[in-house]
Amino acid sequence: MNISVKRFTLIAMLLAMTIVLSSFSIPVPGGHLYFNDLVIVTAALMLNPVEAFIVGGLGSFLGDLFFYPTPMFVSLVTHGLQAVVISLLISKKEHPALKDYVLAVTVGAIIMIGGYTIGRAFIYANPQTAMIKLPFQIIQASFGAIMAVILHTRLPLKKFLK
């Protein structure tokens, strides 16, 4: 695989941002709201599926490993799958319209919400704990999706890669 220095640097920067933003959160009942979804979804809209997985899956895995390791494998699978699916859905379009972005990030948000809900139920062996966090997962996924679409459609991020 031939990758330019500019592209490699962008992937590394997005990976680092995902890791760092895994440590910043707002405490809520049953856990925290994290800001790394914004970077994961933005990266998935910009990058190919493999690169998106590196930023989303590996980035959130490492963020959890450094800051709160219990859900690190849930994060790897959930955010990795979320990033890959968003990337696949949006990269199929030559010139994506707003509805294409909305569809891609909505499917990604559903993957993230479902993945973390199921993952928490297994990690904590208690589905009630996972359900307490569900409304906050929806808020987190919605925030990341909406902000990423705004950033991606209003800033020339794709042009930066060309």
C-alpha positions, 0 to 999 in steps of 0.5 A, spaced: 500 500 500 502 506 497 500 512 502 503 519 502 506 522 508 500 527 508 495 522 508 499 518 514 500 524 518 493 525 517 491 518 520 496 519 525 493 525 528 486 523 527 488 517 531 492 521 537 485 525 537 481 519 538 486 517 544 486 523 547 479 525 547 477 518 550 480 521 556 475 527 556 468 526 558 462 529 562 460 525 568 453 522 567 449 517 571 451 510 569 458 513 566 461 518 562 459 522 555 466 522 551 467 526 545 471 521 541 465 520 537 466 526 533 473 524 531 471 517 529 465 519 525 469 525 521 475 520 520 470 515 517 467 520 512 474 522 510 478 515 510 477 509 506 475 503 511 481 500 513 484 507 515 477 509 518 478 502 522 485 504 525 482 511 527 476 509 530 477 501 532 484 502 534 484 509 537 478 508 541 481 501 544 488 505 545 484 510 549 480 505 553 487 501 554 490 508 557 484 511 561 479 505 562 481 498 560 474 495 562 471 496 555 477 496 550 475 490 546 468 493 546 470 499 543 475 496 538 469 492 535 464 497 536 467 503 534 471 499 528 465 497 525 462 503 526 467 507 522 468 501 517 460 501 515 460 509 515 466 509 510 463 504 506 457 507 505 459 514 504 465 512 499 460 508 494 458 515 492 462 519 487 459 526 490 455 524 496 449 528 498 447 531 505 442 525 505 447 520 504 451 523 509 445 522 514 444 515 512 451 513 513 452 517 520 445 514 522 447 507 521 454 508 524 450 511 530 446 505 531 452 500 531 455 504 536 449 505 541 447 497 539 454 495 540 456 499 547 449 497 550 450 489 548 457 490 550 456 493 557 451 488 558 456 482 558 462 486 561 458 488 567 453 482 567 447 486 568 443 489 562 440 494 567 446 497 567 447 498 560 440 500 559 441 506 564 447 508 560 442 508 553 440 515 553 447 518 554 449 513 548 444 516 544 446 523 545 453 521 544 452 518 538 447 523 535 452 529 537 458 525 534 454 524 528 451 531 527 457 535 528 461 530 523 456 531 518 457 539 519 464 539 519 465 535 513 460 538 509 462 545 511 470 544 511 474 542 505 476 536 509 476 531 503 479 536 498 485 536 503 486 529 502 487 530 494 
